[in-house]
Amino acid sequence: MNDRYDIIVVGAGPAGSLAAKHAALGGADVLLMEKKAEVGAPLRCAEGVSKRRLREVGIEPDPRWISSEIRGTIMRTVGGSYLKVDESWKDGEVGYVLDRHLFDKFVAEQAAEAGADVVVRTACTGVIRDDSGRISGVKAVHMGETIEIGCDCIVAADGFESQVARWAGVDTSLGLNDIDSCLQYTMTGIDIVPDYCEFILGSVSPGGYAWIFPKGKDSANVGLGIQGTKIESGKGPKYYLDRFIASDPRLKDGAVVNVAAGMVSLCPGLDSAAEDGIVLVGDAARVIDPMTGGGIYHALMTGMHAGETLAQCFAKKDYSKEAFAPYEETWRGKIMKELRRNWKIKERFVDMDDPMLDALIDAASHADMEKVRVDDMVKVVKERCPEIVSLYR
């Protein structure tokens, strides 16, 4: 590890690793730093991603980090309404449930192969500014030793809690209505449909949903998320998750082999994901889908485009907010309209009661759907559930 780099990326998740890779490919001297002892661990993710989205960011599938290949979606409600859609018949697409421990390492290895220095057990503890107020480096603790490393630009890829962004003066505050508290067990010895991702809607998880994402023929990620405003004393995610598992005969006798907990932001994205000397990517930029909670593609995509823009900035030796405009324009052009729309839908969805959700899924089950996406569900609502169509205006 050198005393100075052109660019320091804080956080070796998918967003940070792709940002480091593409900046390094552009000739920049890049440091990718990870506070944990191991890239990809511990895990806080349901691990689902579409095949098409991976190709968009230049990642070819590798059996080493694929736990399950997914062909469709199951949605059901507390009241018993049920929808199962095989999405693979049309074009052979759909997606994967990853092994994120191995996937994250794979992407970090790509950054290293592109020329970035990668270090673990290196926690950023502050942002350094020069006498003019310009960002000029980071403070960190590396293997227990306090150090300072100079740079011209920082990439904040340190996730939902992004301290780096706050230290740099970026307002990343959220209200409780835009936060879900999540808990997930990886379980084995359970009875699941091994090639379908399952979503359970309603009072099983207030303001959110429960999920079962297969990781083999009898193993899965089983979890749920609860909106921050709906958490009551003594009734947090563990209360609801344990109750859900106990109520499902397919799950109740399974063994828990891993536990993951964390918060997820459910807002339409920051007004600005770049300031002079700093770029925000992935969860730090608040680009998780507000309706589904999905964020792997969004992280990879923002990381890739940030890295490409940083390569241009390196060539021009200009790391101003204005120089980051191509990054802002690209990622916003791809997903910002969808994020804002899904945030508005989420704001209504969290207040839908069990009978209303029953009506929605029952209508969808008779709609001959080819895919289960937010767009598809909105279409069903408009055509078959006029009593709740106002929720989507």
Secondary structure, 3 states (H helix, E strand, C coil): CCCECCEEEECCCHHHHHHHHHHHHCCCCEEEECCCCCCCCCCCCCCEEEHHHHHHCCCCCCHHHEEEEECEEEEEECCCCEEEEECCCCCCCCEEEECHHHHHHHHHHHHHHCCCEEECCEEEEEEEECCCCCEEEEEEEECCEEEEEECCEEEECCCCCCHHHHHCCCCCCCCHHHEEEEEEEEEECCCCCCCEEEEEECCCCCCCEEEEEECCCCEEEEEEEEEHHHCECCECHHHHHHHHHHHCCCCCCCEEEEEEEEEEECCCCCCCCEECCEEECHHHHCCCCCCCCCCHHHHHHHHHHHHHHHHHHHHHCCCCCHHHHHHHHHHHHHHHHHHHHHHHHHHHHCCCCHHHHHHHHHHHHCCCCCCCCHHHHHHHHHHHCHHHHHHHC
